[in-house]
């Protein structure tokens, strides 16, 4: 093994013998990896991934509590730069195709020998190496590319709000290839990305524009160009495209900048607009978002999160905890659905909860549900199945597992203990 960075790995499989064999018998370091954690179910895997932020999650598809497919979806929402490899049975292949959009880097069929898995990990290592190298690599300057960047810069940096400017904007957009023709009517968002040096000062290099553009192309139509200190990206798509992918892209850029370049990165994102002539205003919004808050911190900021004041800081965290108090019994409650209730981006909400509550969203939700369950066990005669349902769990076994992990004893054991304590007090 050379001096290259070892990629961190979390392994998730509910078969204890297989998981232990994978963890202990694979020569991880020789293959370019470092094992940092393992889990026996999807819930534990998700919590580990949020805590450890690994480069690779190696997981079975059929997992207790949270399936591998759902795990992949949730991991992409919070850590889109984490790659995922599936290790599962042949019958699950069609099932796994559903998750191809969730950064799946490899699909491996069981049974697989230690040697066979080692060979697969070599392939995965090569794929991650190639992706990281591509992120570092500047795009070759092809003929006309400089003109395209100049036209795009004029479209974004100049104010084209007047009627004549609107027609000019459409002409620029067609010339630089941003839109195809007069029938092409997407919505637009402007995103500004800036790299920081060790002192927290802006230090963005021109080739970073190509890196941002490659990531953006995974999710949306885009065009990027370098301006002093920053990369400006125009993103195109329908409202549903932005709703599904924009916050994931805005999170992946700083994550990749940190992992691949070893640099902190800040991203500012504008509101969506349907007018080309409004791109200059959108750019100003993105810059406003970029400048907001602690400029030395990494991460993304959406201009919609800046106002009103109730969308920021400890107040937003308090509103989130109040919303959790009202909706924790909803089985479908997630970071995304909670952010929609509060009208902020999932990125901003996640960062606020971590900063002011001191834990991740998923841990905050589990704690709230477990506290409610303990209260019901102590003060009601409801059956465990009924308590599970009132705490947002459709699977009683899932609820009991979470309860024992959190409280150190099963729901039935706690109820018996509390009953015995009450009987002793009455005696």
VOGU-3710 file (C-alpha; in Angstrom, 3 decimals, decimal comma):
1> xxxxxxxxxx> 0,000/0,000/0,000  1,364/3,420/-0,975  0,944/6,676/0,879  -2,483/7,423/-0,614  -5,292/8,356/1,727  -7,252/5,376/3,021  -10,971/5,579/2,256  -13,136/5,043/5,344  -15,777/2,274/5,327  -18,868/1,326/7,322
11> xxxxxxxxxx> -20,158/-2,250/6,894  -23,851/-3,088/7,445  -25,268/-6,630/7,361  -27,742/-8,421/9,607  -25,982/-11,792/9,219  -23,629/-11,732/12,204  -21,166/-14,335/10,917  -20,901/-12,728/7,508  -20,511/-9,250/8,959  -17,811/-10,393/11,363
21> xxxxxxxxxx> -15,992/-12,221/8,580  -16,053/-9,170/6,348  -14,833/-6,920/9,163  -12,026/-9,177/10,392  -10,803/-11,135/7,372  -10,608/-8,449/4,706  -7,125/-6,793/4,544  -8,681/-3,346/4,472  -5,507/-1,276/4,574  -3,824/-3,306/1,832
31> xxxxxxxxxx> -6,835/-2,601/-0,364  -6,795/1,138/0,356  -9,542/1,324/2,998  -9,950/1,833/6,734  -12,866/0,139/8,499  -14,422/2,617/10,951  -17,660/0,912/11,974  -20,199/-1,885/11,464  -23,931/-2,265/12,020  -26,445/-5,117/12,132
41> xxxxxxxxxx> -29,457/-3,144/10,889  -30,371/-0,147/8,769  -31,087/2,180/11,686  -27,679/1,674/13,313  -26,039/1,987/9,897  -27,723/5,342/9,272  -26,662/6,668/12,666  -23,076/5,490/12,077  -22,930/7,090/8,650  -24,204/10,412/10,030
51> xxxxxxxxxx> -21,659/10,273/12,863  -18,582/8,980/10,976  -19,212/10,367/7,454  -17,458/7,456/5,681  -16,309/7,471/2,072  -18,009/4,106/1,489  -21,008/2,296/2,935  -20,955/-1,453/2,182  -24,439/-2,744/2,936  -26,803/-5,632/2,419
61> xxxxxxxxxx> -30,106/-4,749/0,743  -32,479/-6,716/2,965  -31,880/-5,170/6,374  -34,048/-5,018/9,510  -35,914/-1,783/10,291  -34,533/0,262/7,373  -33,933/-1,556/4,065  -30,739/-1,044/2,098  -32,705/0,900/-0,528  -34,219/3,262/2,046
71> xxxxxxxxxx> -30,838/3,523/3,785  -29,239/4,564/0,486  -31,930/7,205/-0,048  -31,501/8,685/3,421  -27,701/8,624/3,211  -27,848/10,520/-0,082  -29,982/13,192/1,604  -27,497/13,905/4,390  -24,152/12,737/2,929  -24,343/12,690/-0,865
81> xxxxxxxxxx> -20,550/12,390/-1,147  -20,661/8,940/0,521  -20,509/6,086/-1,984  -22,676/3,003/-1,454  -22,004/-0,601/-2,486  -24,675/-3,290/-2,203  -23,842/-6,824/-1,137  -26,894/-9,025/-1,563  -28,599/-12,002/-3,171  -29,335/-12,492/-6,847
91> xxxxxxxxxx> -33,087/-12,152/-6,325  -32,571/-8,599/-5,081  -30,918/-7,329/-8,282  -34,106/-5,900/-9,782  -34,954/-4,428/-6,393  -31,531/-2,782/-6,264  -32,090/-1,084/-9,611  -34,497/1,240/-7,797  -31,540/2,730/-5,923  -29,217/3,295/-8,872
101> xxxxxxxxxx> -29,683/7,068/-8,449  -28,477/6,978/-4,847  -24,691/6,993/-5,506  -24,505/3,197/-5,880  -20,946/2,472/-6,939  -21,107/-1,349/-7,070  -23,579/-4,215/-6,781  -22,090/-7,501/-5,530  -23,812/-10,862/-5,449  -23,771/-13,287/-2,532
111> xxxxxxxxxx> -22,269/-15,718/-1,840  -18,917/-13,984/-2,145  -15,595/-15,309/-0,865  -13,135/-13,161/1,053  -10,920/-13,184/-2,030  -13,852/-12,258/-4,255  -14,868/-9,385/-2,003  -11,265/-8,211/-1,977  -11,291/-8,067/-5,778  -14,548/-6,125/-5,713
121> xxxxxxxxxx> -13,081/-3,650/-3,226  -10,130/-3,087/-5,571  -12,587/-2,134/-8,311  -14,452/0,165/-5,921  -11,152/1,774/-4,894  -10,302/2,422/-8,540  -13,733/3,954/-9,158  -13,477/6,295/-6,165  -9,909/7,216/-7,176  -11,152/8,071/-10,666
131> xxxxxxxxxx> -14,045/10,169/-9,368  -11,809/12,066/-6,968  -9,201/12,617/-9,682  -11,891/13,957/-12,003  -13,039/16,345/-9,288  -9,478/17,677/-8,974  -8,981/17,925/-12,717  -9,518/21,144/-14,635  -11,656/20,880/-17,751  -9,700/21,337/-20,978
141> xxxxxxxxxx> -10,291/24,740/-22,573  -11,986/23,855/-25,842  -12,490/26,308/-28,675  -15,382/28,614/-27,902  -15,528/27,692/-24,218  -14,088/31,058/-23,214  -16,737/32,813/-25,286  -19,454/30,720/-23,649  -18,197/31,671/-20,175  -18,072/35,330/-21,191
151> xxxxxxxxxx> -21,645/35,240/-22,520  -22,869/33,451/-19,420  -21,088/35,986/-17,208  -22,833/38,810/-19,063  -26,163/37,079/-18,571  -25,676/36,707/-14,820  -23,571/39,693/-13,808  -25,354/42,358/-15,893  -28,777/43,703/-14,964  -31,169/42,744/-17,797
161> xxxxxxxxxx> -34,399/43,647/-16,034  -35,689/46,111/-18,668  -37,655/44,839/-21,724  -34,684/45,315/-24,046  -32,471/43,513/-21,572  -34,901/40,605/-21,392  -34,632/40,037/-25,144  -30,859/40,376/-24,864  -30,819/37,789/-22,075  -32,684/35,273/-24,226
171> xxxxxxxxxx> -30,253/35,847/-27,072  -27,275/35,344/-24,754  -28,814/32,173/-23,316  -29,260/30,602/-26,751  -25,789/31,652/-27,922  -24,010/30,144/-24,937  -26,102/26,960/-25,048  -27,845/27,548/-21,752  -31,254/27,053/-23,387  -31,940/25,111/-26,567
181> xxxxxxxxxx> -34,506/27,274/-28,330  -37,536/29,473/-27,791  -39,599/26,479/-26,664  -37,144/25,620/-23,893  -38,621/27,285/-20,784  -36,986/25,925/-17,621  -36,811/27,519/-14,191  -33,447/28,829/-12,983  -31,449/29,023/-9,780  -28,043/30,636/-9,319
191> xxxxxxxxxx> -25,482/29,028/-7,016  -22,183/30,600/-5,909  -19,374/28,416/-4,504  -16,207/29,639/-2,796  -13,192/27,731/-1,447  -11,519/28,870/1,781  -7,865/28,580/2,748  -6,544/27,563/6,165  -7,121/31,063/7,546  -10,755/31,081/6,422
201> xxxxxxxxxx> -10,151/33,545/3,586  -11,658/33,036/0,134  -9,148/31,299/-2,143  -11,043/29,813/-5,100  -9,056/28,667/-8,139  -10,416/28,754/-11,714  -10,387/24,967/-12,252  -12,928/24,567/-9,435  -15,589/25,665/-11,946  -15,156/22,385/-13,828
211> xxxxxxxxxx> -15,428/20,394/-10,582  -18,669/22,115/-9,610  -20,100/21,703/-13,096  -19,399/17,946/-13,126  -21,218/17,478/-9,830  -24,125/19,648/-10,909  -24,537/17,645/-14,132  -25,386/14,569/-12,022  -28,612/16,213/-10,937  -29,598/19,190/-13,118
221> xxxxxxxxxx> -28,799/21,013/-16,340  -26,103/23,525/-15,496  -23,393/25,884/-16,680  -20,603/27,288/-14,520  -17,908/29,935/-14,867  -15,167/31,355/-12,681  -15,255/34,903/-11,361  -12,707/36,402/-8,932  -12,967/34,453/-5,668  -15,902/32,273/-6,672
231> xxxxxxxxxx> -17,579/29,899/-9,096  -20,999/30,957/-10,382  -23,381/28,234/-11,574  -26,694/28,614/-13,364  -28,937/25,605/-12,735  -31,938/24,708/-14,899  -34,883/22,404/-14,250  -38,503/22,126/-13,275  -39,775/22,918/-9,759  -39,866/19,197/-8,889
241> xxxxxxxxxx> -36,236/18,789/-10,044  -35,098/21,588/-7,759  -37,182/20,257/-4,888  -35,583/16,822/-5,130  -32,000/17,584/-6,100  -30,959/21,153/-5,303  -30,271/20,737/-1,600  -28,424/17,452/-2,259  -26,123/19,143/-4,787  -25,573/22,112/-2,455
251> xxxxxxxxxx> -24,476/19,670/0,250  -22,300/17,480/-1,992  -20,099/20,334/-3,255  -18,638/21,273/0,181  -18,395/17,593/1,166  -16,382/16,772/-1,953  -14,232/19,880/-1,587  -13,339/18,757/1,928  -12,706/15,101/1,041  -10,891/15,551/-2,255
261> xxxxxxxxxx> -9,231/18,949/-2,003  -8,864/19,181/1,765  -10,488/22,610/1,604  -13,484/24,175/3,270  -16,156/25,397/0,910  -19,165/27,706/1,226  -22,137/27,633/-1,131  -24,860/30,259/-1,524  -28,100/29,458/-3,348  -30,741/31,822/-4,743
271> xxxxxxxxxx> -34,474/31,391/-5,030  -35,919/29,818/-8,159  -36,979/32,123/-10,977  -38,671/31,541/-14,304  -37,170/34,553/-16,058  -33,757/34,810/-17,693  -33,827/38,546/-17,062  -34,005/37,817/-13,315  -30,705/35,892/-13,211  -28,805/38,985/-12,071
281> xxxxxxxxxx> -31,125/39,376/-9,072  -30,792/35,644/-8,409  -27,005/36,038/-8,440  -27,270/38,823/-5,878  -29,434/36,568/-3,706  -26,873/33,770/-3,935  -24,130/36,201/-2,898  -26,255/37,392/0,017  -26,664/33,782/1,151  -22,944/33,126/0,710
291> xxxxxxxxxx> -22,015/36,062/2,938  -24,483/35,116/5,671  -23,325/33,677/8,990  -19,836/32,559/9,937  -17,804/32,899/6,763  -15,146/30,499/8,019  -17,618/27,593/8,314  -18,145/25,080/5,540  -21,566/24,215/4,136  -24,411/25,627/2,059
301> xxxxxxxxxx> -26,849/28,441/2,678  -30,116/29,159/0,829  -31,262/32,754/0,614  -34,771/31,617/1,551  -33,381/30,577/4,933  -32,243/34,097/5,796  -35,636/35,709/6,295  -37,678/36,158/8,294  -35,550/36,122/11,436  -37,404/33,068/12,772
311> xxxxxxxxxx> -35,589/30,959/10,139  -32,207/31,297/11,771  -30,084/30,027/14,617  -31,334/28,872/17,982  -34,856/30,131/17,247  -35,158/27,814/14,255  -33,886/24,929/16,374  -36,524/25,699/18,983  -39,227/25,781/16,303  -37,942/22,447/14,973
321> xxxxxxxxxx> -38,103/20,860/18,426  -41,640/22,214/18,864  -42,618/20,705/15,509  -41,072/17,392/16,575  -43,177/17,557/19,732  -46,315/17,847/17,584  -45,435/15,377/14,821  -43,121/12,716/16,307  -45,972/10,179/16,102  -46,003/10,470/12,282
331> xxxxxxxxxx> -44,154/7,425/10,829  -43,249/9,451/7,734  -41,589/12,308/9,592  -38,149/13,039/8,109  -35,628/15,851/7,894  -37,045/16,797/4,498  -40,702/16,800/5,591  -39,841/18,792/8,737  -37,917/21,353/6,671  -40,985/21,747/4,422
341> xxxxxxxxxx> -43,152/22,459/7,479  -40,728/25,169/8,622  -40,139/26,535/5,098  -36,356/26,176/5,200  -33,890/23,986/3,332  -33,005/20,562/4,797  -29,319/21,618/4,774  -29,987/24,663/6,948  -32,297/22,804/9,316  -29,847/19,928/9,778
351> xxxxxxxxxx> -26,989/22,328/10,533  -29,106/24,289/13,060  -30,226/21,152/14,896  -26,651/19,866/15,116  -25,322/23,211/16,307  -27,987/24,140/18,850  -29,404/20,757/19,949  -26,006/19,060/19,864  -27,130/15,982/17,920  -28,337/14,895/14,502
361> xxxxxxxxxx> -31,969/15,075/13,429  -32,417/11,280/13,533  -31,030/11,071/17,077  -33,209/13,988/18,182  -36,303/12,281/16,756  -35,483/8,928/18,365  -34,874/10,586/21,742  -38,219/12,367/21,576  -40,045/9,162/20,653  -38,333/7,187/23,415
371> xxxxxxxxxx> -39,131/9,818/26,036  -42,779/9,749/24,964  -42,779/5,946/25,098  -41,366/5,928/28,627  -44,082/8,335/29,764  -46,824/6,153/28,250  -45,385/3,003/29,802  -45,342/4,674/33,208  -48,734/6,377/33,087  -51,029/4,252/30,903
381> xxxxxxxxxx> -52,207/0,682/30,430  -51,675/0,813/26,663  -50,173/-2,290/25,077  -46,616/-2,044/23,752  -47,944/-2,360/20,199  -50,235/0,628/20,782  -47,433/2,695/22,320  -45,216/1,894/19,338  -47,907/3,188/16,974  -48,369/6,383/18,986
391> xxxxxxxxxx> -44,626/6,984/18,808  -44,399/6,728/15,021  -43,391/3,065/14,664  -45,360/0,736/12,395  -43,122/-2,206/13,360  -43,275/-3,225/17,033  -39,955/-5,079/16,793  -38,284/-1,940/15,416  -39,760/0,063/18,292  -38,625/-2,463/20,902
401> xxxxxxxxxx> -35,104/-2,512/19,465  -34,856/1,282/19,573  -36,328/1,376/23,068  -33,883/-1,170/24,494  -30,943/0,530/22,785  -31,968/3,907/24,185  -33,244/2,898/27,645  -31,147/-0,185/28,364  -34,165/-2,466/28,861  -37,134/-3,653/26,845
411> xxxxxxxxxx> -40,554/-1,942/27,095  -42,027/-4,973/28,898  -39,121/-5,102/31,349  -39,507/-1,417/32,154  -43,248/-1,806/32,723  -42,715/-4,785/35,056  -40,059/-2,857/36,971  -42,263/0,216/37,308  -45,219/-1,924/38,427  -43,035/-3,637/41,026
421> xxxxxxx> -41,757/-0,283/42,299  -45,300/1,050/42,632  -46,407/-2,123/44,450  -43,474/-1,804/46,824  -44,328/1,809/47,576  -47,946/0,934/48,294  -46,891/-1,873/50,631
//
